[in-house]
Amino acid sequence: MKTGHSNKGQAALEFLTTYAWAFLVILIMIGALAYFGVLSPSKLLPDRCNFGTEINCVDFGATFGNGNAGTINLRLKNSVGDAIIIADPATDIVATTEASTALSCSGRTLTGWSSGAYTWNTDTLIDVSLTGCNTAAVGFTASQKGKVLFTLDYYLAKSSATYTRQVAGEIFVTVT
């Protein structure tokens, strides 16, 4: 003789098994999407360049190099409202990353600068290029996104170096 009790138990077990299989399929699909990079948040975020209101970032880019051959380029606009002076662009424009290895670049060029202080007139564009950077050592890879943090020290041309100011910025860019 069969009792009604065992049928209810079998129905409950089949119900739970069906949902367990569906849950397992969903987990496998999420795992596959994550493995192939579809769910990577850095791929979904746009490239950006932020420097605050004093300095406008017009254009930017980063190239991957083998060893110490990477390049980081910025096109910046002075929006302070007055001419500013960068006392020594070789040391007053600093680039870093969030990696444990420090970002180091062997060369630095600035539009119209060769050495000494640089006077940057209001509403003018300059190109800043950091060359020979150890982009591979800090974790940049081609076709992936990378973040570079900048600080720029300056003072107003009508003032003096006693009143130095600092502006911070960052770029989040797809490395080519």
C-alpha positions in Angstrom: 0.0 0.0 0.0 1.1 3.5 -0.8 0.6 6.4 1.4 0.0 10.0 0.4 2.9 11.1 2.4 5.6 9.7 0.1 4.1 11.3 -2.9 4.3 14.7 -1.2 7.9 14.1 -0.3 8.8 13.1 -3.9 7.0 16.2 -5.3 8.9 18.5 -2.9 12.2 16.8 -3.8 11.6 17.2 -7.6 10.6 20.8 -7.1 13.8 21.6 -5.2 15.9 19.7 -7.7 14.5 21.6 -10.6 15.3 24.9 -8.9 18.8 23.7 -8.0 19.5 22.9 -11.7 18.2 26.3 -12.8 20.4 28.0 -10.1 23.4 26.0 -11.2 22.9 27.1 -14.8 22.7 30.7 -13.8 25.9 30.5 -11.8 27.7 28.9 -14.7 26.5 31.6 -17.1 27.7 34.4 -14.7 31.0 32.6 -14.3 31.4 32.4 -18.1 30.6 36.1 -18.5 33.1 37.1 -15.8 35.8 34.8 -17.3 35.4 36.4 -20.8 35.5 40.0 -19.3 31.9 40.9 -20.2 31.2 41.8 -16.5 34.5 43.7 -16.1 33.5 47.2 -14.7 36.6 48.9 -16.0 35.6 48.0 -19.6 32.2 49.6 -19.0 33.6 52.9 -17.6 34.5 55.6 -20.2 37.9 57.2 -20.6 38.1 60.4 -18.6 40.5 63.2 -17.6 39.8 65.4 -14.6 41.9 68.3 -13.3 39.4 70.5 -11.6 38.4 74.1 -12.6 41.9 75.6 -12.7 43.2 73.4 -15.4 41.1 71.9 -18.2 42.0 68.6 -19.8 41.4 68.9 -23.5 42.9 65.6 -24.7 44.9 62.7 -23.3 46.3 59.3 -24.0 48.6 56.5 -22.9 50.6 54.0 -24.9 52.0 50.7 -23.6 55.7 50.0 -24.1 57.9 47.1 -23.4 60.0 47.8 -20.3 60.5 51.5 -20.1 59.0 52.7 -23.3 55.4 53.8 -22.5 54.2 57.3 -23.1 51.6 59.4 -21.4 50.3 62.5 -23.2 48.1 65.4 -22.0 46.8 68.5 -23.6 45.9 71.0 -20.9 44.4 74.5 -20.9 45.2 77.2 -18.3 41.7 78.3 -17.0 43.0 80.0 -13.8 42.2 83.4 -15.3 45.8 84.7 -15.0 49.2 83.7 -16.3 50.8 81.1 -14.1 54.3 79.9 -13.6 55.4 76.3 -13.2 58.8 76.8 -11.4 60.3 73.6 -12.7 58.1 71.3 -14.9 60.6 68.5 -14.4 59.7 68.2 -10.8 56.4 70.2 -10.4 54.4 67.9 -12.7 54.3 64.6 -11.0 52.6 61.4 -12.3 51.8 58.4 -10.0 49.6 55.3 -10.1 47.8 53.3 -7.4 50.2 50.4 -8.0 52.8 49.3 -5.5 55.5 49.9 -8.1 56.2 53.6 -8.6 55.6 55.1 -12.0 58.8 56.6 -13.4 59.4 58.3 -16.7 62.8 59.2 -18.1 61.7 62.1 -20.2 59.3 65.0 -19.9 58.4 67.6 -22.5 56.2 70.6 -22.4 55.2 72.8 -25.2 57.8 75.6 -25.6 59.8 74.6 -22.5 63.5 73.5 -22.4 64.6 74.3 -18.8 63.9 76.5 -15.8 60.6 78.1 -15.0 57.7 78.0 -17.5 55.2 80.8 -17.9 51.8 79.6 -19.0 49.5 82.3 -20.2 45.8 82.2 -19.6 43.5 80.3 -22.0 46.5 78.7 -23.9 47.0 75.1 -24.5 50.1 73.1 -23.7 51.1 69.5 -24.5 52.7 67.6 -21.7 54.4 64.3 -22.7 55.9 61.8 -20.3 58.1 59.4 -22.2 60.1 56.3 -21.3 57.6 55.4 -18.6 57.6 51.9 -16.9 54.0 51.3 -17.9 54.5 47.5 -17.9 55.9 47.5 -14.4 53.0 49.4 -12.9 50.5 47.0 -14.5 49.4 48.7 -17.7 48.6 46.3 -20.5 47.6 47.1 -24.1 43.8 47.4 -24.6 43.1 47.6 -20.9 42.3 50.7 -18.8 44.8 52.4 -16.7 44.6 55.2 -14.1 47.4 57.8 -13.7 47.2 60.5 -11.0 48.8 63.9 -11.5 49.8 66.8 -9.3 50.9 70.1 -10.8 52.4 72.9 -8.6 52.2 76.5 -9.9 51.9 80.1 -8.7 50.4 83.2 -10.3 52.8 85.2 -12.4 51.7 88.4 -10.6 52.6 86.7 -7.3 55.7 84.8 -6.1 56.8 81.2 -5.4 55.8 81.8 -1.7 52.2 81.4 -2.8 52.5 78.1 -4.6 49.3 76.2 -5.3 48.7 72.6 -6.2 46.1 71.1 -8.5 45.4 67.4 -8.6 44.1 65.5 -11.6 43.7 62.0 -13.0 43.3 60.2 -16.3 41.5 56.9 -16.7 42.4 55.8 -20.2 42.5 52.7 -22.5 46.2 52.0 -23.1 47.0 51.6 -26.7 
